[in-house]
Amino acid sequence: MAVKIGDEVTLTVTILKVLDNGMSSVSIPSYLFPFSIDTPKRTRAGQKVEITGFVTRVDDEDGKVTVRIEGHGLVTVDIEAVSREQTTKVLNRS
């Protein structure tokens, strides 16, 4: 999969723990640091959820991609950990 800077991508994360403050601690494949997200409704520990972000850096040599998760910061993961969003462009034909 060819990922480019600016592409919208999806990461599938696993909920580790739902916290009292409305956040969840999650595990992101190939990202070795703690990360938290807003808890989706009716989510429990162990469930997989998808989060989306935009690619800000691609390192083809190391097979890594950095993704900006809106409101939560940057994560650098293996390219295999992301799936690319298919965007549909709507043309305005007047």
CNS distance restraints for C-alpha pairs under 8 A (distance, minus, plus):
assign (resid   3 and name CA) (resid   7 and name CA) 6.70 0.50 0.50
assign (resid   3 and name CA) (resid  55 and name CA) 7.87 0.50 0.50
assign (resid   3 and name CA) (resid  58 and name CA) 7.44 0.50 0.50
assign (resid   3 and name CA) (resid  79 and name CA) 7.97 0.50 0.50
assign (resid   3 and name CA) (resid  84 and name CA) 7.36 0.50 0.50
assign (resid   4 and name CA) (resid  55 and name CA) 6.87 0.50 0.50
assign (resid   4 and name CA) (resid  57 and name CA) 7.95 0.50 0.50
assign (resid   4 and name CA) (resid  58 and name CA) 6.84 0.50 0.50
assign (resid   5 and name CA) (resid  54 and name CA) 7.61 0.50 0.50
assign (resid   5 and name CA) (resid  55 and name CA) 4.95 0.50 0.50
assign (resid   5 and name CA) (resid  56 and name CA) 5.25 0.50 0.50
assign (resid   5 and name CA) (resid  57 and name CA) 5.89 0.50 0.50
assign (resid   5 and name CA) (resid  58 and name CA) 6.76 0.50 0.50
assign (resid   6 and name CA) (resid  54 and name CA) 5.62 0.50 0.50
assign (resid   6 and name CA) (resid  55 and name CA) 5.13 0.50 0.50
assign (resid   6 and name CA) (resid  56 and name CA) 6.31 0.50 0.50
assign (resid   7 and name CA) (resid  54 and name CA) 5.56 0.50 0.50
assign (resid   7 and name CA) (resid  55 and name CA) 5.48 0.50 0.50
assign (resid   7 and name CA) (resid  84 and name CA) 7.28 0.50 0.50
assign (resid   7 and name CA) (resid  85 and name CA) 7.72 0.50 0.50
assign (resid   8 and name CA) (resid  52 and name CA) 6.83 0.50 0.50
assign (resid   8 and name CA) (resid  53 and name CA) 5.61 0.50 0.50
assign (resid   8 and name CA) (resid  54 and name CA) 4.50 0.50 0.50
assign (resid   8 and name CA) (resid  55 and name CA) 6.50 0.50 0.50
assign (resid   8 and name CA) (resid  84 and name CA) 6.42 0.50 0.50
assign (resid   8 and name CA) (resid  85 and name CA) 5.68 0.50 0.50
assign (resid   9 and name CA) (resid  52 and name CA) 5.59 0.50 0.50
assign (resid   9 and name CA) (resid  53 and name CA) 5.63 0.50 0.50
assign (resid   9 and name CA) (resid  54 and name CA) 6.09 0.50 0.50
assign (resid   9 and name CA) (resid  55 and name CA) 7.10 0.50 0.50
assign (resid   9 and name CA) (resid  67 and name CA) 7.91 0.50 0.50
assign (resid   9 and name CA) (resid  82 and name CA) 6.11 0.50 0.50
assign (resid   9 and name CA) (resid  83 and name CA) 5.55 0.50 0.50
assign (resid   9 and name CA) (resid  84 and name CA) 4.43 0.50 0.50
assign (resid   9 and name CA) (resid  85 and name CA) 5.21 0.50 0.50
assign (resid  10 and name CA) (resid  50 and name CA) 6.27 0.50 0.50
assign (resid  10 and name CA) (resid  51 and name CA) 5.62 0.50 0.50
assign (resid  10 and name CA) (resid  52 and name CA) 4.40 0.50 0.50
assign (resid  10 and name CA) (resid  53 and name CA) 6.58 0.50 0.50
assign (resid  10 and name CA) (resid  82 and name CA) 5.59 0.50 0.50
assign (resid  10 and name CA) (resid  83 and name CA) 5.20 0.50 0.50
assign (resid  10 and name CA) (resid  84 and name CA) 6.22 0.50 0.50
assign (resid  10 and name CA) (resid  85 and name CA) 6.60 0.50 0.50
assign (resid  11 and name CA) (resid  28 and name CA) 7.47 0.50 0.50
assign (resid  11 and name CA) (resid  50 and name CA) 5.60 0.50 0.50
assign (resid  11 and name CA) (resid  51 and name CA) 5.38 0.50 0.50
assign (resid  11 and name CA) (resid  52 and name CA) 6.21 0.50 0.50
assign (resid  11 and name CA) (resid  81 and name CA) 6.47 0.50 0.50
assign (resid  11 and name CA) (resid  82 and name CA) 5.14 0.50 0.50
assign (resid  11 and name CA) (resid  83 and name CA) 6.70 0.50 0.50
assign (resid  12 and name CA) (resid  28 and name CA) 7.13 0.50 0.50
assign (resid  12 and name CA) (resid  29 and name CA) 7.81 0.50 0.50
assign (resid  12 and name CA) (resid  48 and name CA) 6.41 0.50 0.50
assign (resid  12 and name CA) (resid  49 and name CA) 5.66 0.50 0.50
assign (resid  12 and name CA) (resid  50 and name CA) 4.47 0.50 0.50
assign (resid  12 and name CA) (resid  51 and name CA) 6.47 0.50 0.50
assign (resid  12 and name CA) (resid  81 and name CA) 7.74 0.50 0.50
assign (resid  12 and name CA) (resid  82 and name CA) 7.73 0.50 0.50
assign (resid  13 and name CA) (resid  26 and name CA) 6.25 0.50 0.50
assign (resid  13 and name CA) (resid  27 and name CA) 5.61 0.50 0.50
assign (resid  13 and name CA) (resid  28 and name CA) 4.93 0.50 0.50
assign (resid  13 and name CA) (resid  29 and name CA) 7.00 0.50 0.50
assign (resid  13 and name CA) (resid  48 and name CA) 5.48 0.50 0.50
assign (resid  13 and name CA) (resid  49 and name CA) 5.50 0.50 0.50
assign (resid  13 and name CA) (resid  50 and name CA) 6.11 0.50 0.50
assign (resid  13 and name CA) (resid  51 and name CA) 7.31 0.50 0.50
assign (resid  14 and name CA) (resid  26 and name CA) 5.44 0.50 0.50
assign (resid  14 and name CA) (resid  27 and name CA) 5.17 0.50 0.50
assign (resid  14 and name CA) (resid  28 and name CA) 6.84 0.50 0.50
assign (resid  14 and name CA) (resid  45 and name CA) 7.73 0.50 0.50
assign (resid  14 and name CA) (resid  46 and name CA) 5.99 0.50 0.50
assign (resid  14 and name CA) (resid  47 and name CA) 5.69 0.50 0.50
assign (resid  14 and name CA) (resid  48 and name CA) 4.39 0.50 0.50
assign (resid  14 and name CA) (resid  49 and name CA) 6.39 0.50 0.50
assign (resid  15 and name CA) (resid  24 and name CA) 6.48 0.50 0.50
assign (resid  15 and name CA) (resid  25 and name CA) 6.16 0.50 0.50
assign (resid  15 and name CA) (resid  26 and name CA) 4.53 0.50 0.50
assign (resid  15 and name CA) (resid  27 and name CA) 6.56 0.50 0.50
assign (resid  15 and name CA) (resid  43 and name CA) 7.98 0.50 0.50
assign (resid  15 and name CA) (resid  44 and name CA) 6.95 0.50 0.50
assign (resid  15 and name CA) (resid  45 and name CA) 4.93 0.50 0.50
assign (resid  15 and name CA) (resid  46 and name CA) 5.28 0.50 0.50
assign (resid  15 and name CA) (resid  47 and name CA) 5.54 0.50 0.50
assign (resid  15 and name CA) (resid  48 and name CA) 6.26 0.50 0.50
assign (resid  15 and name CA) (resid  49 and name CA) 7.44 0.50 0.50
assign (resid  16 and name CA) (resid  24 and name CA) 7.20 0.50 0.50
assign (resid  16 and name CA) (resid  25 and name CA) 5.42 0.50 0.50
assign (resid  16 and name CA) (resid  26 and name CA) 5.07 0.50 0.50
assign (resid  16 and name CA) (resid  27 and name CA) 6.55 0.50 0.50
assign (resid  16 and name CA) (resid  45 and name CA) 5.11 0.50 0.50
assign (resid  16 and name CA) (resid  46 and name CA) 5.98 0.50 0.50
assign (resid  17 and name CA) (resid  24 and name CA) 5.63 0.50 0.50
assign (resid  17 and name CA) (resid  25 and name CA) 5.18 0.50 0.50
assign (resid  17 and name CA) (resid  26 and name CA) 7.09 0.50 0.50
assign (resid  17 and name CA) (resid  44 and name CA) 7.60 0.50 0.50
assign (resid  17 and name CA) (resid  45 and name CA) 5.19 0.50 0.50
assign (resid  18 and name CA) (resid  22 and name CA) 7.42 0.50 0.50
assign (resid  18 and name CA) (resid  23 and name CA) 6.34 0.50 0.50
assign (resid  18 and name CA) (resid  24 and name CA) 4.39 0.50 0.50
assign (resid  18 and name CA) (resid  25 and name CA) 6.45 0.50 0.50
assign (resid  18 and name CA) (resid  39 and name CA) 7.04 0.50 0.50
assign (resid  18 and name CA) (resid  43 and name CA) 7.86 0.50 0.50
assign (resid  18 and name CA) (resid  44 and name CA) 6.74 0.50 0.50
assign (resid  18 and name CA) (resid  45 and name CA) 6.38 0.50 0.50
assign (resid  19 and name CA) (resid  23 and name CA) 5.38 0.50 0.50
assign (resid  19 and name CA) (resid  24 and name CA) 5.43 0.50 0.50
assign (resid  19 and name CA) (resid  25 and name CA) 7.26 0.50 0.50
assign (resid  22 and name CA) (resid  38 and name CA) 6.16 0.50 0.50
assign (resid  22 and name CA) (resid  39 and name CA) 5.71 0.50 0.50
assign (resid  23 and name CA) (resid  36 and name CA) 6.36 0.50 0.50
assign (resid  23 and name CA) (resid  37 and name CA) 5.53 0.50 0.50
assign (resid  23 and name CA) (resid  38 and name CA) 4.48 0.50 0.50
assign (resid  23 and name CA) (resid  39 and name CA) 4.93 0.50 0.50
assign (resid  24 and name CA) (resid  36 and name CA) 5.33 0.50 0.50
assign (resid  24 and name CA) (resid  37 and name CA) 5.45 0.50 0.50
assign (resid  24 and name CA) (resid  38 and name CA) 6.16 0.50 0.50
assign (resid  24 and name CA) (resid  39 and name CA) 5.26 0.50 0.50
assign (resid  25 and name CA) (resid  34 and name CA) 7.22 0.50 0.50
assign (resid  25 and name CA) (resid  35 and name CA) 5.94 0.50 0.50
assign (resid  25 and name CA) (resid  36 and name CA) 4.46 0.50 0.50
assign (resid  25 and name CA) (resid  37 and name CA) 6.78 0.50 0.50
assign (resid  26 and name CA) (resid  34 and name CA) 7.25 0.50 0.50
assign (resid  26 and name CA) (resid  35 and name CA) 5.71 0.50 0.50
assign (resid  26 and name CA) (resid  36 and name CA) 5.66 0.50 0.50
assign (resid  26 and name CA) (resid  37 and name CA) 7.24 0.50 0.50
assign (resid  27 and name CA) (resid  31 and name CA) 7.64 0.50 0.50
assign (resid  27 and name CA) (resid  34 and name CA) 7.28 0.50 0.50
assign (resid  27 and name CA) (resid  35 and name CA) 6.97 0.50 0.50
assign (resid  28 and name CA) (resid  32 and name CA) 7.74 0.50 0.50
assign (resid  28 and name CA) (resid  35 and name CA) 7.75 0.50 0.50
assign (resid  29 and name CA) (resid  77 and name CA) 7.19 0.50 0.50
assign (resid  29 and name CA) (resid  78 and name CA) 7.98 0.50 0.50
assign (resid  29 and name CA) (resid  81 and name CA) 6.15 0.50 0.50
assign (resid  30 and name CA) (resid  77 and name CA) 5.43 0.50 0.50
assign (resid  30 and name CA) (resid  78 and name CA) 6.05 0.50 0.50
assign (resid  30 and name CA) (resid  81 and name CA) 7.22 0.50 0.50
assign (resid  31 and name CA) (resid  75 and name CA) 7.04 0.50 0.50
assign (resid  31 and name CA) (resid  76 and name CA) 6.57 0.50 0.50
assign (resid  31 and name CA) (resid  77 and name CA) 5.49 0.50 0.50
assign (resid  36 and name CA) (resid  72 and name CA) 7.67 0.50 0.50
assign (resid  37 and name CA) (resid  72 and name CA) 7.07 0.50 0.50
assign (resid  39 and name CA) (resid  43 and name CA) 6.84 0.50 0.50
assign (resid  43 and name CA) (resid  47 and name CA) 6.86 0.50 0.50
assign (resid  51 and name CA) (resid  69 and name CA) 7.74 0.50 0.50
assign (resid  52 and name CA) (resid  69 and name CA) 6.55 0.50 0.50
assign (resid  53 and name CA) (resid  67 and name CA) 5.78 0.50 0.50
assign (resid  53 and name CA) (resid  68 and name CA) 5.23 0.50 0.50
assign (resid  53 and name CA) (resid  69 and name CA) 4.58 0.50 0.50
assign (resid  53 and name CA) (resid  70 and name CA) 6.50 0.50 0.50
assign (resid  54 and name CA) (resid  67 and name CA) 5.35 0.50 0.50
assign (resid  54 and name CA) (resid  68 and name CA) 5.28 0.50 0.50
assign (resid  54 and name CA) (resid  69 and name CA) 6.97 0.50 0.50
assign (resid  55 and name CA) (resid  65 and name CA) 6.90 0.50 0.50
assign (resid  55 and name CA) (resid  66 and name CA) 5.78 0.50 0.50
assign (resid  55 and name CA) (resid  67 and name CA) 4.45 0.50 0.50
assign (resid  55 and name CA) (resid  68 and name CA) 6.33 0.50 0.50
assign (resid  56 and name CA) (resid  65 and name CA) 7.75 0.50 0.50
assign (resid  56 and name CA) (resid  66 and name CA) 5.63 0.50 0.50
assign (resid  56 and name CA) (resid  67 and name CA) 5.76 0.50 0.50
assign (resid  56 and name CA) (resid  68 and name CA) 6.57 0.50 0.50
assign (resid  57 and name CA) (resid  65 and name CA) 5.72 0.50 0.50
assign (resid  57 and name CA) (resid  66 and name CA) 5.01 0.50 0.50
assign (resid  57 and name CA) (resid  67 and name CA) 7.31 0.50 0.50
assign (resid  58 and name CA) (resid  63 and name CA) 7.88 0.50 0.50
assign (resid  58 and name CA) (resid  64 and name CA) 6.18 0.50 0.50
assign (resid  58 and name CA) (resid  65 and name CA) 4.55 0.50 0.50
assign (resid  58 and name CA) (resid  66 and name CA) 6.46 0.50 0.50
assign (resid  59 and name CA) (resid  63 and name CA) 5.77 0.50 0.50
assign (resid  59 and name CA) (resid  64 and name CA) 5.11 0.50 0.50
assign (resid  59 and name CA) (resid  65 and name CA) 6.04 0.50 0.50
assign (resid  60 and name CA) (resid  64 and name CA) 6.58 0.50 0.50
assign (resid  63 and name CA) (resid  78 and name CA) 5.79 0.50 0.50
assign (resid  63 and name CA) (resid  79 and name CA) 5.60 0.50 0.50
assign (resid  64 and name CA) (resid  76 and name CA) 6.49 0.50 0.50
assign (resid  64 and name CA) (resid  77 and name CA) 5.51 0.50 0.50
assign (resid  64 and name CA) (resid  78 and name CA) 4.48 0.50 0.50
assign (resid  64 and name CA) (resid  79 and name CA) 5.15 0.50 0.50
assign (resid  65 and name CA) (resid  76 and name CA) 5.51 0.50 0.50
assign (resid  65 and name CA) (resid  77 and name CA) 5.60 0.50 0.50
assign (resid  65 and name CA) (resid  78 and name CA) 6.21 0.50 0.50
assign (resid  65 and name CA) (resid  79 and name CA) 5.57 0.50 0.50
assign (resid  66 and name CA) (resid  74 and name CA) 6.53 0.50 0.50
assign (resid  66 and name CA) (resid  75 and name CA) 5.50 0.50 0.50
assign (resid  66 and name CA) (resid  76 and name CA) 4.13 0.50 0.50
assign (resid  66 and name CA) (resid  77 and name CA) 6.42 0.50 0.50
assign (resid  67 and name CA) (resid  74 and name CA) 5.56 0.50 0.50
assign (resid  67 and name CA) (resid  75 and name CA) 5.39 0.50 0.50
assign (resid  67 and name CA) (resid  76 and name CA) 6.32 0.50 0.50
assign (resid  67 and name CA) (resid  77 and name CA) 7.96 0.50 0.50
assign (resid  68 and name CA) (resid  72 and name CA) 7.74 0.50 0.50
assign (resid  68 and name CA) (resid  73 and name CA) 5.69 0.50 0.50
assign (resid  68 and name CA) (resid  74 and name CA) 4.50 0.50 0.50
assign (resid  68 and name CA) (resid  75 and name CA) 6.63 0.50 0.50
assign (resid  69 and name CA) (resid  73 and name CA) 5.44 0.50 0.50
assign (resid  69 and name CA) (resid  74 and name CA) 6.08 0.50 0.50
assign (resid  69 and name CA) (resid  75 and name CA) 7.59 0.50 0.50
assign (resid  77 and name CA) (resid  81 and name CA) 6.45 0.50 0.50
assign (resid  77 and name CA) (resid  82 and name CA) 7.94 0.50 0.50
assign (resid  78 and name CA) (resid  82 and name CA) 7.59 0.50 0.50
